[in-house]
């Protein structure tokens, strides 16, 4: 947590502030109209911010239904603007104690798939780097959904462009909010499923373990699947990946999924046609610019 203009704010707001500075964007705080039970948020339990995405207008602009709820028309100093909305839980009146939240975050990190040094990763690292801007903006919008992330995001491009780093930063960011999230390489996911059974002896218990593991991956609020185009294309591998991806696609209005691939999603054909079709409903974002491998401490 940190303080700014008399408010106590979560660390994610500091990331948003830094991002706005990097892109010369204006960040506006919307005062709460709650019951006054909390001096920090007004008693509504959350803090509302808007990133100004338009020039000033004399009349209220129309915001289409597909832009809501993350964009809205705000009246600021007698002028109308379109803003990109961000909501954060109030760190003062949050129902969890600091000890409870710390314990939850520790547990979530243990199951996050991140290495110890990756638990502190933030999207700020990629802000302002050529070829990464669109991906950073999309990732910040997804992280800004807080406790109810939803939708699909697909990052694609050559090796070393930061796709994995952005996915890992999203996982770390969600967990710091107390949201269950996991990063996994597609091949590691399949290896984990394989480990639940013996190829020579298949039992009902084995099938149940496999189903439970697949259900675990379906259930994460945010799941990042990396290197999805680098797995075996056997019938078994496709079936298991399809079980996870299809369930998450069908639940994309309730959970969020991040995918990284070296291939343009439009070029995923043949055995990958099922994924290419579903990615049409995702944000498909190319990543370019410098190779970042070996540059991050």
N, C-alpha and C positions, 0 to 999 in steps of 0.2 A: 504494500500500500504506500501511497505518497499523498502529499497535500498540494493543492493548487487552488488559488483564489478562495481560500477558506473552506474548501471541500476536501473530504477524505476520499480518495479515489483508488480503485484497484489498479494494479500494474498495467493491465491491458489498455487503460485509458492513456497512460504515458506513451505506450507504443503508438496509439492512434494520434496523439499530439505530435510525436516525432514524424510520423508518416505525413501528416498535414503540412508540417514545416518543409519536409523534403519536396512535396509536390505543390507548395505554395497554395494550399487549401485553407479555408477558414473553418474553424471548429467552433460550434455554438452550443452552449449548454441550455437545455430547456428546463426551467424551474418546475418542480413537481407541485401538484395541487392535491396533496394528501390530507390526512387527518392531523398532521403536525406531530405525530408521535416520534419522529426522528428529525433532528435538526439538519441532518445531512441530506436526506432524500425527501423530506416532507411526510414520511410515513407510508409511501407506496412500495418501498422495498427495492427500488431500482433507480438508476440514474440515466437520464436520456440526453444524448448528444446528437448533433446533426452536422454532417460535413457538407458545406454549401457546394452545390453542383451546378449552379446557374447564375447568370447575371441578375441584378435586381429587376423586379417587374412591378407595375402599378396595380395589376389585378391578380387575383389568385390563379395560379397555373393549374391546368388539369393534370392529375396523376392517374395514369391508367391502372386498371385492376391488377395487371401482371407486374406492375412496379411496386405495388403495395405488398407487405407492410413496411418494406425496407426503404422506400422513398415516400416523401410527404411534402406538402406545401406548408411552409412556415412563414409567419409574418414577423419580420425583424426590423425594428426601427422604421415602421410605417412602409416598408417595402416587402414584396413577396419573393420568396426564393424556393427552389426545389432543393431539398436536403436529403442526403443519404443517412438514414437513421441508425443509431447504434444504442443498444441498451445494455447496461451492466448492473449486476446485483450490488446493492448498497453494502459496502464493507462494514458499516457501523451497526446497522440493525439486522444484518443477516442472521437467520435463526441459528446457524451453527456457531459454536464457540470457536475461538482460534485453535484450541487443542483438537476439537472434533474435525475441523476443516483440515488441519495439518495431518491428522491421522488418515483422513479420507484421501487426500492428495498423495500421501506416501504409498498407500495401498494401490491407488490407481497407477502410479508410476511403476510399481513393481510388475504390473501386468500390461505395460504400455508398449513393449517391444523396443523401447529406446535404450541406448547406451547411457551410462551415468552422465557423461559430458553433454549429451544431447538434451537432457531434461531442462536445461536453461536456454535452449535455442528460441529465438524470436524472429518474427517476420521482418523486424526492423533491419536485420542484417542485409536483406535483399533490396530494401527500398533505395531507389535512385540508381540502381545498377542497370546498365543498358540491356534491353531485351527481357527484363524481369518485371517491368512495371505493371503490365496487365495482370500477370499472375499474382503479384502482391496485392493489387486492389481486390481481385476476386477472393483471395484467401482472407483478406481483412473483412470483407463482407460476410464470408462464411463464419469466421470467428466471432463477428459482431452479433451473430444470432444467439450467442450465449448458451443457455440451458436447453434450447430447442433448435439445434442445428438441423438443417434439412437440405436436400438437393445433392447433385453430383457435380464434381469438378474433375476434369481430365487435363493433366499437364503432359505435353509431349514436346520432344526435341532431342537434339544430340546428347551424347554423354557429357556429364559434368556441368550442365547448365543450371542446376539448382533445383531440379524437380523433387528429388528426395529430400533435400533440405527444407523446402517449403512444406512438404507433407509432414515431416518430423516437427517443424515449428508449429504447425496447426495442432498436431497431437499434444505437444507440450503445452500450448496455449489453452486448449480445452481442459486438460487435466488441472492446470492451475486454477481454473474456474470450478473444478469439482465435477467435470463432465467425463464419463467413461469414454476413453478413446484408445485406439491401438494402431501402431504402425507394423506392417508385416510385408515382406517380399512374397510374391505369389508362390514361388517355389517353396519357401519355408512354410507357408500355410499348408501346401499339399504334403510336405514332409511330416508336418505335425499330424495330419489326418492319417497318413500311412502308418505312423507309429502306434496307432490305436489297435492295430490288428496284425496277426501273423498270416503271411500269405498262404500258409499251408492249412491253417486251422481257423475257420471262421465261425463264430458263435453269436448267439443272440446278444450276449453282453457286449461283444465287440461292436456289433451294429449300433447298440445303444450309445456306447462311448463315442463312436463316430458321429452319430446324430447330435449328441450333446455338444461336441466340439464345433460342429458346423453351426449349431444354434447360437453358441457363444459369439461367433464372428458375426452372425446376423444381428445380434442384439446390441452391439456397441453403438453408442450415440454418434460417434464419428469413427470411421474405419478408413485407414489409408493403406491401399494395396499398391505396392511398388513393383516395377519390372514385370508387369502383367503379360508382356509379349515375349518373355524369355523362359517360359515354362514348357514342359513336355506337352505335345498336342495329342497324346493318347486319348482314347475314349474315356478312360477312367479319370484322367486329369481334367478334361473338359467338363465331365459330369459333376465333379466336386466343385470346381470353380463356378460352374453355372448355378449350382444349388445356393451358393453364397451370394453371387452377384444378382441373380434373378430375384431372390428374396429382398435384397437391399434395394433393388430397382423398384420393386412393387411398394416398398415402404419408404421411398425417397422423400415423401412429404412429412415423414416423422423422424428420419435419421439422415445423416450426411455421410457421403462417401467420397474419398479422394483417390484418384487413380493416376499412375504415372506410366508412360510408355515412350519408347524411343520412336515408335511409328506414328505417323499421322493417323488419327482414328478413321479418317475417310479411306485409308488404305488397308484397314483391317478387314480382310476378306476370307473366304474359304471357311476353315474351322473356327475363325474368329468372328464370323458374321453375326452370331448372337450378341456379342459384346458391342460390335460396331453399331448395331441397330439401337441398343439401349443408350449408347453414348450420344445419340442424336438429341436426347433430352438432357444432356449435361452441358456445362460450360466447357468448351474445348479450347484450350489456351496454349498456343505455341510459346516455347521458351527458347530464347536465343542469347546473344551476347557472349561474354567471356566464359571460358572454362574455369569453374571455381574450385576444381579439385586441387588440394594442396595449399589453398589460400586461407582456410579457416582454422584458427587455433582451437 
